[in-house]
Each structure stands twice: as C-alpha cells, then as structure tokens.
Amino acid sequence: MDRVKKYSIATLGCKVNQCESAALGRQLEKTGYRTAHSNESPDTIIINTCTVTGKAAMQSRQLIRQLIRNHPEAKIVVTGCYAQTAPEQIKTIQGTHLIVGHTDKLAIPELLNDPCRFDSEKNVIVEQNIFKSRCFDPLPYAAPEQRTRAFLKIQDGCNAMCTYCIVPFARGRSRSMPAADVLEHLKKLADDGFLEVVLTGIHLGAYGIDFNPPQSLTSLLELIFQKKIIKRIRLSSIEPTEINSRILDVMAEPDGCVCHHFHIPLQSGDNSILKKMGRPYLRQDYARTVHIIREKFPRAAIGADVLAGFPGEDEKAFANTYNLIDHLPVSYLHVFPYSPRKGTPAAGFKNKVPERIVKQRCKELRLLGEQKKAQFYRSMIGQTVEVLVETEHSSINGLAKATSNNYVPVLLSSAGIKANTLIRARIKSVGQDNRVYAVID
C-alpha cells in the first residue's frame, strides 16, 4: 500500500493569499495528500509568497531558505506574488524545485504528479504577461478549519497602477467572481456554520467593473442582503473614491448584514505626494469621506493604510499626513515604509527619503495609530454591541475572545459561552494595553 503523501503550506501576505492557500490545500487533499502534523516532515512544502514591499520580498526569500534547511528531503514549491514577479531570483536559491505563477497556482497538485516538471531546466511555470488574464480564476470551495470567521476572495487584480505599487504586475487586471458563484460560496460557508465572512480582493471596490454590463460591489451587497444568506459580511478594504451614499445606505440597513467597519487606504495626507503616487483623490476628499461615515455611523471602525517616506516627502508633506490623521476620527492605522519596487515608476523618482528618517516617521505614525485605537476603544465603554465569540478560553486569564460588529476585540467571562456564537455584550473597560473587557448584556 502506497504511503500517504504529506504537505504543508506557508503563507505570507494578504487575506487573498490565505484564501488561495486554503483552496490549494483542499485541492491537494482531493489528490491524496494530507496535512503534515507539527511533528512530521512534509513530502511537499508550498510557500505562497508576497512582494508588496521590499521587506515582504526579503521575508519570502528568508522563509524559502529556512524551509529548505529544515526539510532537505521535501519538494519545495514557490508560488504567489514574489514567484510571479521575480522567478529568476527564486531560481538562484539552491533547493527550490518548482516555481509557479498565479495563472497556474491551482494546478500545483497536478504539476506535482508530473515528474518532468522537476527537471532543473523546466522548473519555472510563470505567465510572463499576467495582464493577459481576463477571467476570474474560481477557487474551489474550502471552509477554513478551526476558525469562526471565513475569508472569501471575490476579486483579483488591479487597474489603478499607483506609481509605487508592484501588485498589478503580480496580479494583473481586475477580475471578479460572478455574483451567482459568490452567493453559492456564501451559502456553503453558512451551511458549514460560519456566521461571518470577510469579502476580500486585491481591489475589492473594483468588483464587477469587468462584467458586461458592469456591476458593482454595492449591487452585490444588496443581493446578499436580499437573500439573507449569512449573518455578517465584513469588507476587507475599500478605496475612498468608492464610498458613496448607496453603499452607505446598504450598510445602514437596520437588519442588514454588512459590518460597520471601513478600512480605507489613505497612503499620504499631502496633496503633492498623492499626485506623485497616482492616487485619484485629495486630502480634503479623504477627510470628507471619513466625516460622512462618522456622521452616519458614530460607532464604526475606520482604519487607514499609510505609506511613509515616499520620494519627495519632505518635513512639510509628512506633517500634512500626520496632522490630517491626528484630526480625523479614524480608529486605527496600518503603517508601511516606502520601498522601491523594480518596474514601478516611483522606483526612478528623485529625492529619496533616507532610511533612518523613514523609520522615524513610521514610528511616529504607529504611535499615533495606537493613540487613535485607544480613543476609539474608550469611546465604546458603556455601549452594547453584538460580538462573535471566537475562542471560549484564551490565554488571557481564561477569558473568551470575541470581535464586535465594529471590529473591537473584546475579552469576557467564558461562563456559559460557546465559540462561534453571536451574543450581546456591554463594553465595561479598556486596559492600558488596549485590551477591551466586556460582560454579557
């Protein structure tokens, strides 16, 4: 009897990568593989890489080398965005067996059964012109294991071509999952017991623009609301220019399913830098959008991405960014240092910001983000919110962990609580470490 082959998947980067890794694992299991346990050596290791920043690309290389050292007998397969954009760099790493771009990612199980693919001269399978891809590659249904929140990729690629961003070169043009397929996946996830699904994409707000006739993320949300398929829908990220009164009205439905949580990339609060970045809005447009959301949803979580140290960002430009965020009612920040990505226009821009200054600016913005988070959490004290219980007993004094509709992580007594349930809880206090404590209401 043949021995069952074991695999493991290491995933770096965004929620889209996580969705694709889950689907890839499901495909491998259908072909006879099983997940390697922590005390076992896998026969095959798949590394799903990221390259959104220079640091992410470096971490991808480090992880590849680490796994090769730790598992010298395993077949090493590298896929993901770094594999798509830099296959020849990966090929120089001794010990890699197969490099697969996005177009063929879900064919990896089939490729593993093709011995000729592991010939040293034939180990790179990457579509050199990813922009040729016009259709959304459907992911096989794959319910996450041991989680209460599922992620569903409904869009891929990006047409925006911001000057600093490598992602379009890794993912290609915007492509969307047909609405009927979205509903089918949501129904399966609901049938498997999931109460919340996070809709993800590379440029989620561009959902449906590739259809004929074009559709929109708003029309999809309206359809999901009408069908009453799932208890809670959360949006992973949406651009400021894609937030309009119609989508806000859908989210404001009294018995609606869309969580009051907005993650809105800002990148810079200086208009000259926004123009150099190729971002299609001004600082005042962003501020107006945030204030409209806060007025309509007083308790909503509003997060922002910020990129520090873009070429030409002088002290005045950085101050404009810092001060804009400081005066806006945002709830948290994701801060990234700018790093030049080969092939992007910004890589050739002059007036580079010294690395030590970039690090200092990131530090200041992250501190501001923690202050914003503390203010938001404290504004919720005394409020009753619906929370999704994720774990019954955490490592923090045995308290249960849960997440509110508006993205507040709470800790509460685990007595009588079951994981993967929606309950009402009243926020009682916030610790100095920004831990939020609640009681069952």
C-alpha positions as CSV (number, residue, x, y, z in Angstrom):
1,M,0.0,0.0,0.0
2,D,1.4,3.4,-1.0
3,R,2.3,5.8,1.8
4,V,0.1,8.9,2.0
5,K,2.0,12.0,1.0
6,K,2.1,14.9,3.4
7,Y,2.1,18.6,2.6
8,S,2.4,21.9,4.4
9,I,1.6,25.4,3.1
10,A,3.4,28.5,4.4
11,T,1.5,31.7,3.6
12,L,2.8,35.3,3.6
13,G,1.0,38.5,2.9
14,C,-2.7,39.4,2.4
15,K,-6.0,37.7,3.1
16,V,-6.3,36.9,-0.6
17,N,-3.2,34.7,-0.3
18,Q,-4.7,33.0,2.7
19,C,-7.9,32.2,0.7
20,E,-5.8,30.8,-2.2
21,S,-3.7,28.7,0.2
22,A,-6.8,27.2,1.8
23,A,-8.2,26.3,-1.7
24,L,-4.9,24.9,-2.7
25,G,-4.8,22.7,0.4
26,R,-8.3,21.4,-0.4
27,Q,-7.1,20.5,-4.0
28,L,-4.1,18.6,-2.6
29,E,-6.3,16.6,-0.2
30,K,-8.5,15.6,-3.1
31,T,-5.5,14.1,-4.9
32,G,-4.5,12.0,-1.8
33,Y,-2.3,14.3,0.2
34,R,-2.9,15.1,3.9
35,T,-1.6,17.9,6.1
36,A,1.7,17.2,7.9
37,H,1.4,17.4,11.6
38,S,3.8,19.5,13.6
39,N,6.0,16.5,14.5
40,E,6.1,15.2,10.9
41,S,8.3,16.1,7.9
42,P,6.2,17.0,4.9
43,D,6.9,15.5,1.5
44,T,6.0,18.8,-0.2
45,I,6.1,22.3,1.1
46,I,4.3,25.1,-0.8
47,I,5.4,28.7,0.0
48,N,2.8,31.3,-1.0
49,T,4.9,34.4,-1.2
50,C,4.3,38.2,-1.0
51,T,6.2,41.1,-2.6
52,V,4.0,44.1,-1.8
53,T,7.1,45.8,-0.1
54,G,10.8,45.2,-0.2
55,K,10.6,43.7,3.3
56,A,7.9,41.3,2.2
57,A,10.1,40.1,-0.7
58,M,13.0,39.7,1.7
59,Q,10.8,37.7,4.1
60,S,9.7,35.5,1.3
61,R,13.3,34.7,0.4
62,Q,14.2,34.1,4.1
63,L,11.3,31.7,4.5
64,I,12.2,29.7,1.4
65,R,15.8,29.3,2.6
66,Q,14.6,28.4,6.1
67,L,12.2,25.7,5.0
68,I,14.8,24.2,2.6
69,R,17.3,24.0,5.6
70,N,14.7,22.5,7.9
71,H,13.3,20.0,5.4
72,P,16.1,19.0,3.0
73,E,14.1,16.0,1.7
74,A,10.9,17.8,0.8
75,K,9.9,19.1,-2.6
76,I,9.9,22.9,-2.4
77,V,7.2,24.7,-4.4
78,V,7.2,28.5,-4.5
79,T,4.2,30.4,-5.7
80,G,2.4,33.7,-5.0
81,C,3.3,37.3,-5.9
82,Y,7.0,37.1,-5.4
83,A,7.1,34.0,-7.6
84,Q,5.2,35.8,-10.3
85,T,7.4,38.9,-10.3
86,A,10.8,37.5,-9.6
87,P,11.0,33.8,-10.6
88,E,14.6,34.1,-11.8
89,Q,15.7,35.4,-8.3
90,I,14.0,32.4,-6.7
91,K,15.6,30.0,-9.2
92,T,19.0,31.0,-7.8
93,I,18.0,29.7,-4.3
94,Q,19.5,26.2,-4.2
95,G,16.9,23.6,-3.2
96,T,13.8,25.0,-4.8
97,H,12.1,22.5,-7.1
98,L,9.1,24.3,-8.7
99,I,8.2,28.0,-9.2
100,V,4.6,28.6,-10.2
101,G,3.0,31.9,-11.1
102,H,-0.6,33.0,-10.3
103,T,-2.0,31.7,-13.6
104,D,-1.1,28.1,-12.7
105,K,-1.2,28.2,-8.9
106,L,-4.3,26.0,-8.6
107,A,-2.7,23.5,-11.0
108,I,0.1,22.7,-8.5
109,P,-1.4,19.4,-7.4
110,E,-1.4,18.2,-11.0
111,L,2.1,19.6,-11.5
112,L,3.4,17.6,-8.5
113,N,2.3,14.4,-10.2
114,D,4.3,15.3,-13.4
115,P,7.9,14.1,-12.9
116,C,9.2,16.1,-15.8
117,R,8.3,19.3,-14.1
118,F,11.1,18.8,-11.6
119,D,13.8,18.8,-14.3
120,S,16.2,21.5,-13.4
121,E,15.6,23.2,-16.8
122,K,11.8,23.1,-16.5
123,N,11.0,24.3,-13.0
124,V,9.6,27.7,-13.7
125,I,6.0,28.0,-14.8
126,V,5.1,31.6,-14.8
127,E,2.9,33.5,-17.3
128,Q,5.2,36.4,-18.2
129,N,2.4,38.7,-19.2
130,I,-0.1,38.4,-16.3
131,F,-2.1,41.2,-17.9
132,K,-3.4,38.7,-20.4
133,S,-5.6,37.2,-17.7
134,R,-9.1,38.4,-18.2
135,C,-11.3,35.9,-16.3
136,F,-11.5,35.3,-12.6
137,D,-10.0,32.0,-11.7
138,P,-12.6,30.4,-9.4
139,L,-11.3,29.0,-6.2
140,P,-12.6,25.6,-5.2
141,Y,-14.7,25.8,-2.0
142,A,-12.6,25.4,1.1
143,A,-14.0,26.1,4.5
144,P,-11.3,27.2,7.0
145,E,-10.5,24.7,9.8
146,Q,-10.9,25.7,13.5
147,R,-12.0,29.3,12.7
148,T,-15.1,31.2,13.3
149,R,-14.6,33.8,10.5
150,A,-14.2,32.8,6.9
151,F,-12.5,34.8,4.1
152,L,-13.9,34.7,0.6
153,K,-11.9,36.0,-2.4
154,I,-14.3,37.6,-4.8
155,Q,-11.9,39.8,-6.9
156,D,-8.4,39.7,-8.2
157,G,-6.0,42.1,-9.9
158,C,-5.9,45.9,-10.0
159,N,-6.2,48.5,-12.8
160,A,-5.2,51.5,-10.7
161,M,-1.4,51.4,-11.4
162,C,-0.3,53.6,-8.5
163,T,3.3,54.6,-9.1
164,Y,4.7,52.8,-6.1
165,C,2.8,49.6,-6.4
166,I,4.1,46.2,-7.7
167,V,0.7,44.4,-7.2
168,P,-0.7,45.0,-10.7
169,F,2.4,43.4,-12.1
170,A,1.9,40.4,-9.8
171,R,-1.9,40.0,-10.1
172,G,-2.8,41.6,-13.5
173,R,-6.0,43.4,-14.4
174,S,-9.1,43.5,-12.2
175,R,-11.3,40.3,-12.5
176,S,-14.4,39.4,-10.4
177,M,-16.2,36.3,-9.3
178,P,-19.7,36.1,-10.8
179,A,-22.4,37.1,-8.3
180,A,-24.1,33.7,-8.5
181,D,-20.8,32.0,-7.5
182,V,-20.4,34.4,-4.6
183,L,-23.9,33.5,-3.3
184,E,-23.1,29.8,-3.7
185,H,-19.9,30.1,-1.7
186,L,-21.6,32.1,1.0
187,K,-24.4,29.5,1.3
188,K,-21.9,26.7,1.7
189,L,-20.0,28.7,4.3
190,A,-23.3,29.4,6.2
191,D,-24.2,25.7,5.9
192,D,-20.8,24.8,7.4
193,G,-21.7,27.0,10.4
194,F,-19.8,30.3,9.7
195,L,-21.6,33.3,11.0
196,E,-19.2,35.9,9.5
197,V,-17.5,36.1,6.1
198,V,-14.9,38.7,5.1
199,L,-15.1,39.6,1.4
200,T,-11.5,40.0,0.1
201,G,-9.9,41.1,-3.1
202,I,-6.8,42.9,-4.4
203,H,-9.0,45.9,-5.2
204,L,-12.3,44.9,-3.7
205,G,-14.1,48.1,-4.6
206,A,-13.5,47.4,-8.3
207,Y,-15.7,44.3,-8.1
208,G,-17.9,43.9,-11.2
209,I,-16.3,46.5,-13.4
210,D,-15.0,43.7,-15.7
211,F,-18.5,42.3,-16.3
212,N,-20.7,43.2,-19.4
213,P,-22.7,45.1,-18.4
214,P,-20.6,46.3,-15.5
215,Q,-21.8,45.6,-12.0
216,S,-20.6,46.9,-8.6
217,L,-19.7,45.9,-5.1
218,T,-22.8,47.8,-3.9
219,S,-25.2,45.7,-6.1
220,L,-23.5,42.6,-4.8
221,L,-24.0,43.6,-1.2
222,E,-27.7,44.5,-2.0
223,L,-28.1,41.0,-3.4
224,I,-26.5,39.3,-0.4
225,F,-28.7,41.4,1.9
226,Q,-31.9,40.4,0.0
227,K,-31.0,36.7,0.1
228,K,-30.3,36.7,3.8
229,I,-27.6,34.0,3.4
230,I,-25.1,34.9,6.1
231,K,-25.3,36.7,9.4
232,R,-22.4,39.0,9.0
233,I,-20.4,40.3,6.0
234,R,-17.3,42.3,6.5
235,L,-15.4,44.2,3.8
236,S,-11.6,43.8,3.9
237,S,-10.8,47.2,2.3
238,I,-12.4,49.8,0.1
239,E,-10.9,52.9,-1.6
240,P,-12.2,56.4,-0.5
241,T,-13.4,57.2,-4.0
242,E,-15.6,54.0,-4.0
243,I,-17.6,55.0,-0.9
244,N,-20.9,56.6,-1.9
245,S,-24.3,57.2,-0.4
246,R,-25.7,54.0,-2.0
247,I,-23.2,51.7,-0.3
248,L,-23.6,53.5,3.0
249,D,-27.3,53.1,2.8
250,V,-26.9,49.3,2.3
251,M,-24.6,49.2,5.3
252,A,-27.1,51.2,7.4
253,E,-30.0,48.8,6.9
254,P,-31.4,48.1,10.4
255,D,-31.4,44.4,9.9
256,G,-28.5,44.4,7.4
257,C,-25.6,42.0,7.4
258,V,-22.7,44.3,6.5
259,C,-20.5,45.2,9.5
260,H,-19.9,48.8,10.3
261,H,-16.1,48.6,9.6
262,F,-14.3,50.6,7.0
263,H,-10.7,50.1,6.0
264,I,-9.9,53.0,3.7
265,P,-6.3,53.4,2.3
266,L,-5.0,56.9,2.7
267,Q,-1.3,56.4,1.9
268,S,-0.5,60.2,2.2
269,G,-2.2,63.3,3.6
270,D,-0.2,65.6,1.4
271,N,-1.8,66.5,-2.0
272,S,1.5,66.8,-3.9
273,I,2.6,63.3,-2.7
274,L,-0.9,61.9,-3.5
275,K,-0.5,63.2,-7.1
276,K,3.0,61.7,-7.4
277,M,1.6,58.4,-6.1
278,G,-1.1,58.4,-8.7
279,R,-3.9,58.4,-6.1
280,P,-7.2,59.7,-7.5
281,Y,-8.2,62.0,-4.6
282,L,-7.0,64.9,-2.5
283,R,-6.6,65.1,1.3
284,Q,-9.8,67.1,1.6
285,D,-11.7,64.4,-0.3
286,Y,-10.5,61.7,2.1
287,A,-11.4,63.8,5.1
288,R,-14.8,64.5,3.8
289,T,-15.4,60.8,3.3
290,V,-14.3,59.9,6.8
291,H,-16.5,62.6,8.3
292,I,-19.6,61.4,6.3
293,I,-19.0,57.9,7.6
294,R,-18.6,59.0,11.2
295,E,-21.8,61.1,11.0
296,K,-23.8,58.2,9.6
297,F,-22.1,55.5,11.7
298,P,-21.0,57.1,15.0
299,R,-19.5,53.8,16.3
300,A,-18.0,52.5,13.1
301,A,-14.4,51.4,13.0
302,I,-12.5,53.4,10.4
303,G,-9.0,52.1,9.6
304,A,-6.4,53.6,7.2
305,D,-3.2,52.5,5.4
306,V,-0.4,55.0,5.4
307,L,2.8,54.9,3.4
308,A,5.7,56.8,5.0
309,G,8.8,58.0,3.2
310,F,7.6,58.2,-0.4
311,P,10.2,60.0,-2.7
312,G,9.8,63.8,-2.2
313,E,8.1,63.5,1.2
314,D,9.7,66.4,3.0
315,E,9.0,67.5,6.5
316,K,6.1,69.6,5.4
317,A,4.5,66.8,3.5
318,F,4.9,64.4,6.4
319,A,3.4,66.9,8.8
320,N,0.4,67.2,6.5
321,T,-0.1,63.5,6.7
322,Y,0.4,63.3,10.5
323,N,-1.9,66.3,11.2
324,L,-4.6,65.1,8.9
325,I,-4.8,61.7,10.6
326,D,-4.5,63.4,14.0
327,H,-7.6,65.5,13.4
328,L,-9.6,62.7,11.7
329,P,-11.9,60.3,13.7
330,V,-10.0,57.2,12.4
331,S,-9.8,54.1,14.7
332,Y,-6.5,52.5,13.8
333,L,-3.6,52.7,11.3
334,H,-1.6,50.2,9.2
335,V,1.7,51.9,8.6
336,F,4.2,50.8,5.9
337,P,7.6,52.2,5.0
338,Y,8.0,53.1,1.3
339,S,10.4,50.7,-0.5
340,P,11.2,51.0,-4.2
341,R,9.8,48.1,-6.3
342,K,11.6,47.4,-9.5
343,G,9.5,48.1,-12.6
344,T,7.3,50.7,-10.9
345,P,7.6,54.4,-11.9
346,A,8.3,55.6,-8.3
347,A,11.5,53.4,-8.2
348,G,13.1,56.0,-10.5
349,F,11.8,59.1,-8.7
350,K,14.3,61.5,-7.2
351,N,14.5,63.0,-3.7
352,K,14.6,59.6,-1.9
353,V,14.0,59.9,1.9
354,P,16.9,58.5,4.0
355,E,16.0,55.2,5.6
356,R,16.6,56.5,9.2
357,I,14.0,59.2,8.6
358,V,11.5,56.7,7.1
359,K,11.9,54.5,10.2
360,Q,11.3,57.5,12.5
361,R,8.2,58.6,10.6
362,C,6.8,55.1,10.7
363,K,7.5,55.1,14.5
364,E,5.6,58.4,14.9
365,L,2.7,57.2,12.8
366,R,2.4,53.9,14.6
367,L,2.4,55.7,18.0
368,L,-0.4,57.9,16.7
369,G,-2.3,54.8,15.5
370,E,-2.1,53.3,19.0
371,Q,-3.5,56.6,20.4
372,K,-6.3,56.6,17.9
373,K,-7.1,53.0,18.7
374,A,-7.2,53.7,22.5
375,Q,-9.5,56.7,21.9
376,F,-11.8,54.6,19.8
377,Y,-12.0,51.7,22.2
378,R,-12.6,54.1,25.2
379,S,-15.4,55.7,23.3
380,M,-17.2,52.3,23.3
381,I,-17.2,52.0,27.1
382,G,-20.8,51.5,28.2
383,Q,-22.0,50.6,24.7
384,T,-23.7,47.3,24.0
385,V,-22.5,45.5,20.8
386,E,-23.0,42.3,19.0
387,V,-19.9,40.1,19.2
388,L,-18.9,36.9,17.5
389,V,-17.3,34.6,20.1
390,E,-14.1,33.2,18.6
391,T,-12.5,31.2,21.4
392,E,-14.1,30.1,24.7
393,H,-10.9,30.1,26.7
394,S,-8.0,32.4,25.6
395,S,-4.5,32.5,27.2
396,I,-5.6,35.8,28.9
397,N,-6.9,34.7,32.3
398,G,-9.1,32.1,30.6
399,L,-11.3,34.8,29.2
400,A,-13.3,34.3,26.0
401,K,-12.2,36.3,22.9
402,A,-14.8,37.8,20.6
403,T,-15.0,40.5,17.9
404,S,-17.7,43.1,17.6
405,N,-19.6,44.1,14.5
406,N,-17.5,47.3,14.5
407,Y,-14.2,45.4,14.8
408,V,-13.5,45.8,18.6
409,P,-11.7,42.7,20.0
410,V,-13.2,42.0,23.4
411,L,-12.5,39.7,26.4
412,L,-15.3,38.4,28.5
413,S,-16.1,35.7,31.0
414,S,-16.3,32.4,29.3
415,A,-19.0,31.1,31.7
416,G,-21.9,29.7,29.6
417,I,-20.4,31.0,26.3
418,K,-19.8,28.8,23.2
419,A,-17.4,29.6,20.4
420,N,-18.9,30.6,17.1
421,T,-22.0,32.2,18.5
422,L,-23.3,35.8,18.3
423,I,-24.1,37.4,21.6
424,R,-24.8,40.9,23.0
425,A,-22.1,42.3,25.2
426,R,-21.6,45.5,27.1
427,I,-18.1,47.0,27.0
428,K,-17.0,47.7,30.5
429,S,-13.4,48.9,30.5
430,V,-10.2,49.3,28.5
431,G,-6.8,48.4,29.9
432,Q,-3.6,50.4,29.4
433,D,-2.6,47.7,26.9
434,N,-5.7,48.5,24.9
435,R,-7.4,45.2,25.9
436,V,-11.1,45.7,25.9
437,Y,-13.2,43.9,28.6
438,A,-16.9,43.3,28.3
439,V,-19.8,41.5,30.1
440,I,-22.7,39.6,28.6
441,D,-25.5,42.1,28.3
